[in-house]
């Protein structure tokens, strides 16, 4: 008799909106053991699992899910960590709904298996059972060569971990005073607790990777100098940390932030704990956030938690075109964020002291699809109106900092300022230099950066062994 499958997934427990909107503690609470086993038991264990095709880091999904269903958590940990060094992070911020879960066979008739939630459960179970990790320490091969990894974000950590497993001596050079890259400075505590990031960074260290902080490559040393100093290969993964702006009048007024600055002050510098930490963020009664991606959702939800009375997301398209994950939009709305859609800013207005006091906007309507595949927003004449605000946060995305390209002659760039790479290998135009993550693609997802780090690690190892 065929197995009867529940087409509905087990709901994820989370804090109530009224409580979480005033707290930086994690919103999603995670599955209990019984909930995880129940959800894992929905997996069909397909003979030809399509879910694997949607995973950028090639996790053996049916195998680890099957181990959870069979209550063999140590085996689930072993399977998961053999391909993914950062499962606690991926289980929280990876957009599984458009990757592995989208290709799950169950998605044809009902809800796909909650692969991301199960990944999070296994990672969190391992954190509570450190002896399991200790048993999995492998004998390291003799050092096969030295590799410098620039940046300790998802691409850099993944590349470093994979190379360390293969027996290479790896040093991560991180520009900031703490490791983690965008995982640390860009994603709020309520979505990705910093202790999770720290634990997974420590796991990479445990594999044998050295992490050096306050190392701004392009200033203290160039990529070419790293090669001259004895490194056999360099993997560039510094991210894309330079903010993009609206380029409208008044953008230089006080209390107009880029989302980068706002989130860095909030997350990395712990402005939400002022005066215990002395890097506050000025948040007035009314806050406007410009953009429709995950960063806009993060910034708006942080502003609420920092005491804003009203937070508006101003976005020039409709909700259908928003690039933010559905669950992040849903959480923001539940917490009280107001969406002002089909609205675009014209200029900021200031007071006598040079502080922003309002934004003039106009209404938009949608025309034919543009190169992004989304319907093009078109200004509606005569619809100008003013919205009073005390704080503005511009969340339009980021671009690469030019410091590394400008100090590395012969490194070919795209017209967007990213480094040209071979997508399959991460190779650049310069011998012995690879690149991956946002520096190669522009701002993208954590898991896509991890996939780039994994592919580059494999190619670096093959190259250093003299293989094509």
N, C-alpha and C positions, 0 to 999 in steps of 0.2 A: 504493500500500500504506500502511495506517495506521501511524503511528509507534508502535513498541514502547516502552512506558514502564516504567521501573523503579518499582515500587510502594513500594520501601523508600528512605528518605532516607539521605543520607551522614551517618554519625555525626559528632558534634562532638568533636574531641580535647579532653581535659581532664586536669588533674593527677590523679595517683593519690591516693586518699583519705588514705593514711598521710602523704604529704608535705604535702598542702594543709591538713590539719587543724592544722598547726603553722605555717602561713604565711599572711600577708595578701596574697600575690600572687594575681593573677587565676586563678580555677579553670578556666574555659573558655578554651581556647587559641586558638580561631578556626580557620577553614578556611584551608588553603593555596589557591593559585590554582587548581590542578587540581581540588581538592575542590569549590571554589565553582563552577567551570564544570560539573563533573559534576552537582552538585545543581541548578544553574540549568537544565540541559538537560532535567530532568524536567518542567519547566513545559509545559503543553499549549497555551499561548497561545490560550486560549479566545476565540472571537469576541465573547462577552458575558461578560467576566471577573467572576465573583461575588466574588473576593477583594477587589476594591476596595470592595465594599459593607461589608466588615468593618473598614475602616481609618478611624479617627476623623479623620485628617488628609488623607485622600484621595490617598495616594501612588499614582502610576501604576505599580502593581506589575508587571504583565506586561511593560511596556516596560523597566523597569530590570533585571528578571530576564533578559529577552531580550538586553539589552546585555551582561550578564555572560556568558551562554551564548555570545555571539558574540565574546567577548574584547575588547569595546570598553569598557574601564573608565572612561575619561573621559566617555563618553556615559552610562554608568550613574550616575556622580556627578552629572552635570548633571540627569538626570531625577529622581533621588532628592532632591537639594537644592532643586529647584524647588518642592517641596511640604513638605519636612521639613528644618528647620534643625538638628535634633539627631539625626541617624541613628545616630551611634555610641552614644548613650545608649539610643535606642529599640531598637536591635538587641540590647542586653544585658538590658534590664529590662522591655520591653513584653510583656504576656501575649498574644503572637500566637496561641497555641493556642486562645484563646476569641474571637478577632477575625478577622483576615484569613485565617489558616491554617484556621480552623474552616469558613470558607465556600469554601475552595479546592476545585475540582472533583475533584481527585485524592483528597480525603478520603473520597469515597464508596466507593472500592475499596481504598485503601491509605493510606500516610502522605502528608499534604499536603506541598507544597513548603515547605522550611525558609526561609520568607520572612524571618524575623527574623535568622537566621544569615547570610543573603545580604546583608541590610541592614548588619549589622555588618561583613561583609567589605568591602563597598564603602566604608563610612566609614573603616575602617582603611587601605584602599588609598589613599584620598585623603590621609590624614595622612602617608603616606610619599611622596606626590607633590604637595607644596604648590603647584607651578607650575600644576597643573590648576585649583585654586581661583582663582589669580590671573587666569587667562584668562577666568574667568566673571564678573568684576566688571562690573556693568551701570552704564550712565550713570544717575545719580540724577536724578529729576525735581526741579524747583524745590520748595522746602519748602512743603508744603500746610497745615501747621499743627503745633502742639506737643501732644504727648501724654505724660502721666506714667503710668508703669507701676509699680505698687507690688508689689515682690517679684520676685526673679530665679530662681524655680523654673521648672518646665516650662511652666506657663501663661504666666507673665510673659515668659520668653525667646521663646516662640513668637509671642505677640502683638506684642512689640517688633520681632522680625525681620520679620514680615509687613508691619507699618506702615512700617518703614524702607525696605523694597523699594518701597513705594508712594509714597515721597517725603516721609514725615512726619519731623519732628524728634522723636525719642523719647528720653526719659530714664527709666532704671530706677532706682528708689529701693529699696535693699536694706537691711534692718534689721541684718543680720550684717556681720562684717568681711571676709567673702569671699562672692562670688556663687555661685549654684547652688541655694539653698534646700535642699529635702529631698534633692536629688541629691548635695549635699555633706555635709550633716550626718546624713542618715538611712540612706543605702545604703552598706554596707561596701566597702572597697577591693577585696576579693576577688571582688566581684560587679560593681562599677562603679568602675574606677580613677579617682582624682580628676584625673589628667592628661587623661583623656578629657573629663570635665566642663569642665575649664579650657580645653581646645582648642575645645570647642563654644561656650563663653561668649565666647572670643576671636573666633570666627567672627561671632557676633552683634554684637560691637563693630566688627568689620571692615565690617559692613553699614552702620555709621554710628550705632549706638546708644551713648549715653553711660550708664555705670553708676556711680551714686553709692552708696557703702557707708556703714554706720553711720547709716542714715536711718530712724528709727522713726516711721513715719507714725501720727499720733494723739498723738505727743509733740512732735516738732520742728515739725510742721505737720499740719493736718487735711486731709482730702480737699477740703473746701470752700475752704480757704486755697490749696491748689494751683491750683484753678480761678481764684481771685481773683488769683493771682500770674502769670497769663498762659497757663496750660495750657488748651487747648481741650477736652480730654477726659481722664478718669482711668480707668485700668483697674486694679481691685483684684484682686491675686493673691498675697496674703501667705501662703497655705497654711492649714493647720490644725495649729498646733504645740502646742496645749495638751493634755497627756496625760489619759487617762481612767484611773480607778483601780478596784480591786476593792471598796473601801469595806467592808473587814472589819477586825476588831480586830487590832492589831499592825502595821498597814501603815506606821506612822511609825517603826518600828524602824530602826536603822542597818543599812546594806547591803541595804535594800529600795529598788530603783530603779524609776523609770518607764523604759520602753524608750527614750523620747525622751532622757532624761539619759544613759543608758548608751551609746546609739549616738552621741550628740553628743560625749561625752567620748572615745569610741573613734575615731570617724571624723574629726570636725572638729578636735578638740584633740589627736589623735594619742596617746592614752594608751598605745597598743600600742608606742610608741617610748620610754616612760619608761626612764631619767631624762633622755633627750635632750629630751623635752617634759615639762613639770612638771604635767600634769593626769592623774594615774593614776586607774584604776578598781580598787576593791577586789574581787577575785574569789577566792573561797575554793575549797576542795576540791570542794564540791558546790553546784551552781547549779540553781535551778528557774526556768523561764521559763513565764509564764502567758499562754496565747493560742494561736491556731492559724493566724495569717495569716503573710504574708511577713515582717513585722517580727519576729514571734516566731522565725522561722527565722534571720533575720539576727542577732538578739541571741544565740541559742543557739550559733550557729557562731562568733560573735565571742568568746563566753565560753570555748569550747574553745581558741581560738587564744591567749587571754590566760592560759592555764595551768590551767583548771579540770580536776579529775580526772574528774568526772562531771557531765553536763548533762542535766537532765530537762525535757521540754516537758510541762506539765500542761494538759490540754484537756478540757473537759467533754462534748464529743461524740466521735464516732468519726472515724477518718481520712477516711472518705467525705465528711463534712461540713466538713472543714478548708478554709478559703478560700485557703490558700497554694498557689502554683503547684506542680504535680507535680514539676518538676525541682528546685525548692528543697527540697521534702520529701525527695526522693530523695538529694540532695546531703547534707542534714543527717544522714540515717540512715547513709549511707555513711561519714561522718566520725565517727560514734560517738554522736550525739545519741540519747537514749532517749525514746520517746514513751510517756507515761503517760496513756492515753486514758480517756474516761468517768470522769474524776476532776475534782473541783472543790474549791477551798480553802474552809475554814471560818474559820480564823484563823491568824495568825503567832504564834510563841512566841519570846521573847527570853531572853538570859542576864542576869547581874547588871550587865553594862556597857551594857545596852540594845541589844545587837546581835542580829540575827535568828539563831536556832539551829535552828528547825524550822517546819514548816507542818502544821497538822492539816487533813486532807482527808476527803471522803466520796465513795463511788462513786456513779455516775449510771447511769441507763438511759434509752433514747430512747422518747419517746411519739409523738404525732401531730405533723405539721409545724406550725411557727408562722408568723408573718408573713414571715419571711425565706425560707420554703420548705424550711427544714431541720427535721429532727425535733427536737422540744422535749426538752431534757435534764431528767430528773426525779430528784430525790435518792432514793437507796435507804436506807431506815431501818436504823440499826444497823451502818453500814459505816464509821464514823469510824476513821481510822488516821493515824499520824504519820510524816512524812518528814523526816529530818534534812537541813538545808541550812545553808550559810554565806552565800549570796547569793540574793536573789529579784529577778526582773526582770518587771515587769508590762507586757505587750504587748497591751493590749485595744483599741488604736486611739487616735485623737486627735479633738479638736474645735477649732473656731476660737477664737483669742484674741479677747476682746471689745473690745480697745482701739480698733479702727477703727469698729465699729458704735456704740460708746458715745460717740464724738466726732464722729459724722456724723448730726445730727438729720434725720429724715425718711427714713432708710434702712430699708426694711421688712425684717424678719427672719422666718425660719421658727421653728417651735417648738423646733428643735434648735440655734438660735443661728447658723445659716448665713444668708447674705444672699440674699433672694429675687431671683431673676433669671429672665429669659426664656431658656429653654434654647437656643433657636435663635440668639439674638443676644447674650446676656450682659447685656442692659440691666437696670438696677435701677429702683427706684421714684424715683430722683433723676435729673434731667436731666443729661446729660453725664458720668454715672458708670456704668461697666460693671464686671462682676465675673465671675470664672471660676476654675476649679480647686477645690481643697478648701474654700476659703472659701465657695463656693456650694453644693457638693455634700456636704461632709464628706469624710473621708479616702477617696480613690479611687486610680486608677492614674495613672502618669505620662502615658500616652498619652491618657487621657480629659481630663486637664488641658490637654494640648497642643491637643486638639481644641477645647476651650472657648476657648483663647487665639486660635486661628485664626478661629473664628466671630466672636469679639468684634472682632478686627482688621478683618475685612471690614465689619462693621456700623458700627464707628467711622469707617472711611473713607467709607462711604456717607453717614453722617450729616453728617460734616464737609463733604462735597461738596454737601449740600443735598438728598440723595436720601432716599426713604423706605426 
